[in-house]
């Protein structure tokens, strides 16, 4: 991050009133605002072929329910009526429908006999890596289908999965079925955690470098902004660890033994991510301490300069006070060179004091 951009960011993050971090009730899905548009994509595939369809109407999804091939339906941009319709068509439990439409829901996993539901957050940085964004992702695994729901069509963590699915030279996704596709989608979300944390780590390092510089003007509001980003990382990644652990411990027949081995690998990654969050937490504490220490050091430097100036002016004040007394008999009172002599003494004594201070290393 170059200096100009950094200081523009520092100027941008001025102290201001913000909403509390917990400002929504996740059980109240009435807070969900329908998206302006929904993008519905369907992948129909088997070991030998992959077909992709763009649908205009959510009602067209039901015809893929009875196919013999594997189905992945991805909905980008949530509308209440569309979610209700597709959940009804695929016999998804009402509680899962409420979780999909919830706002600020905690990452979780629900295991049913006929399907598995997992809710996670996708983390990504916006333009110029300034603001950390999160998006709620809901994933449902059925016997021969996967349903995914994304809040916004602008950000997508699944592009790599789509490319792998379309690549007929590497048929791993096609051969292992929907459970392996489910693993690949979760793995793509977890991989983005590391990208976001790497960017956040760079921001902490850059902030430390600017703090230790002599003329740094980093504000405490920017450090508090980084703390909020860290809290967002922590609240997204820590519950995700529990959600993925629940999938690993399940005995649902929807997952093959091969896929379960891959899911354990995701769990190892999420554990590593939680350790990185703890490291960044310590780094933020050190950053705050460093900022306070630098502020105290600057204040001490200012106080030292003020004390030196006061000491240097003290002799002049004393001499001026003595010769300003209203006594009739004062040395050099009527002397022609008395004034020049007193001024010379006022200058020589501070110069001698500067020499003594310098020799003793006081400044």
Secondary structure by P-SEA (a helix, b strand, c coil): ccaaaaaaaaaaacccccccccccccccccccccccbbbbbbbbbcccbbbbbbbcccccccccccccbbbbbbbccccaaaaaaaaaaacccaaaaaaaacccccccccccccbbbbbbbbbbccccccbbbbbbbbbbbcccbbbbbbccccccccaaaaaaaacccccccccccaaaaaaaaaaaaaaaaaaaaaaaaaaaaaaaaaaacccccccaaaaaaaaaaaaaaaaacaaaaaaaaaaaacccccccaaaaaaaaaaaaaaaaaaaaaaaaaaaaaaaaaaaaaaaaaaaaaaaaaaaaaaaaaaaaaaaaaaaaccccccccccccaaaaaaaaaaaaaaaaaaaaaaaaccc
